[in-house]
Amino acid sequence: QVQLTESGGGWVQAGDSLRLSCVASGHAFNLYTMAWFRQAPGKEQEFAAAIDGNGASTNYADSVKGRFAISRDNTKNTVYLQMNSLRPEDTAVYYCAAMFFGSVFARNTYEWRSWGQGTQVTVSL
């Protein structure tokens, strides 16, 4: 398993942008499909975006498609989530997740083996 550490969260106003980062420890990072999930207050954790090991394939939830972009730098063992045009409903704790040789279409939390501790994103009007 990999150890995951997120950073980059914060407080922003609606319409602003943020970039989240997730650094993975361990080897063979390029063999892991990576994803971002989020959990808003009082709601279940939900899938946001995923990217395959070489960055060729991505998948997005409809709620973030066109505003968020997931990417990775395998030389730095890091996956990013660029969040643009942020809305108050994007307020949540954002979690990074990893799956060895996983599918970018895996949207259920139980399918993902490794998780970070989360980073808070708050969007105000």
Long-range contacts (C-beta under 8 A, 24 or more apart in sequence): 1-26, 1-98, 1-113, 1-114, 2-26, 2-29, 2-32, 2-98, 2-114, 3-114, 4-96, 4-97, 4-98, 4-114, 4-115, 4-116, 5-116, 5-117, 6-94, 6-95, 6-96, 6-116, 6-117, 6-118, 6-119, 7-119, 8-119, 9-93, 9-94, 9-119, 9-120, 9-121, 10-120, 10-121, 10-122, 11-122, 11-123, 11-124, 12-86, 12-121, 12-122, 12-123, 12-124, 13-123, 13-124, 13-125, 14-86, 14-87, 14-88, 14-123, 14-124, 14-125, 15-85, 15-86, 16-86, 16-123, 17-82, 17-83, 17-84, 17-85, 17-86, 18-83, 18-86, 18-121, 19-80, 19-81, 19-82, 19-83, 20-80, 20-81, 20-83, 20-94, 20-96, 20-119, 20-121, 21-78, 21-79, 21-80, 22-78, 22-79, 22-80, 22-81, 22-96, 22-116, 23-76, 23-77, 23-78, 24-77, 24-78, 24-79, 24-98, 25-77, 26-77, 29-74, 29-77, 30-54, 30-74, 31-100, 31-101, 32-98, 32-99, 32-100, 32-101, 32-102, 33-98, 33-99, 33-100, 33-101, 33-102, 33-103, 33-104, 33-106, 34-70, 34-72, 34-79, 34-96, 34-97, 34-98, 34-99, 35-70, 35-96, 35-97, 35-98, 35-99, 35-104, 35-106, 35-112, 36-70, 36-79, 36-81, 36-94, 36-95, 36-96, 36-97, 37-94, 37-95, 37-97, 37-109, 37-112, 38-90, 38-92, 38-93, 38-94, 38-95, 38-121, 39-92, 39-93, 39-95, 39-118, 40-89, 40-91, 40-92, 41-91, 41-92, 43-92, 45-95, 45-109, 47-107, 47-108, 48-81, 48-94, 49-81, 50-102, 50-104, 50-105, 50-106, 51-79, 51-104, 52-104, 53-101, 57-104, 58-104, 59-104, 59-105, 61-107, 63-89, 64-90, 83-121, 86-121, 86-123, 87-123, 88-123, 88-124, 88-125, 89-123, 90-121, 90-123, 91-121, 91-122, 91-123, 92-120, 92-121, 93-118, 93-119, 93-120, 93-121, 94-118, 94-119, 94-120, 94-121
